[in-house]
């Protein structure tokens, strides 16, 4: 008669649930670390954009002020060169 007992299971199979748990935790930690890194990068980029926006706004205001000053000077010259016939009393 032949022996019908199945062969014993490999030893590592007993540790399969523990191995799966460890791998799952490692994956979760790596994913969490990547998420935190992404958040930090986005925060840094937003701060840079805000800084550049503030600098651009200041430059734009300076240019507008310069344009207004030049416009006022040009208008003053035109008023001196061209007599204004619309003034009352003339």
FENTA-V41818 format. One record per residue. N is the residue number from 1. NEAR is the number of other ideal C-beta (glycine too) atoms within 12 Angstrom. Layout:
n: (N,N)
near: (NEAR,NEAR)
This chain:
n: (1,2,3,4,5,6,7,8,9,10,11,12,13,14,15,16,17,18,19,20,21,22,23,24,25,26,27,28,29,30,31,32,33,34,35,36,37,38,39,40,41,42,43,44,45,46,47,48,49,50,51,52,53,54,55,56,57,58,59,60,61,62,63,64,65,66,67,68,69,70,71,72,73,74,75,76,77,78,79,80,81,82,83,84,85,86,87,88,89,90)
near: (4,4,6,6,7,6,7,8,10,9,8,11,12,11,14,14,12,13,14,14,13,14,15,14,14,14,14,14,14,14,14,14,14,14,14,14,14,14,14,14,14,14,14,14,14,14,14,14,14,14,14,14,14,14,14,14,14,14,14,14,14,14,14,14,14,14,14,14,14,14,14,14,14,15,15,13,12,13,14,11,10,13,10,13,8,9,9,6,6,7)
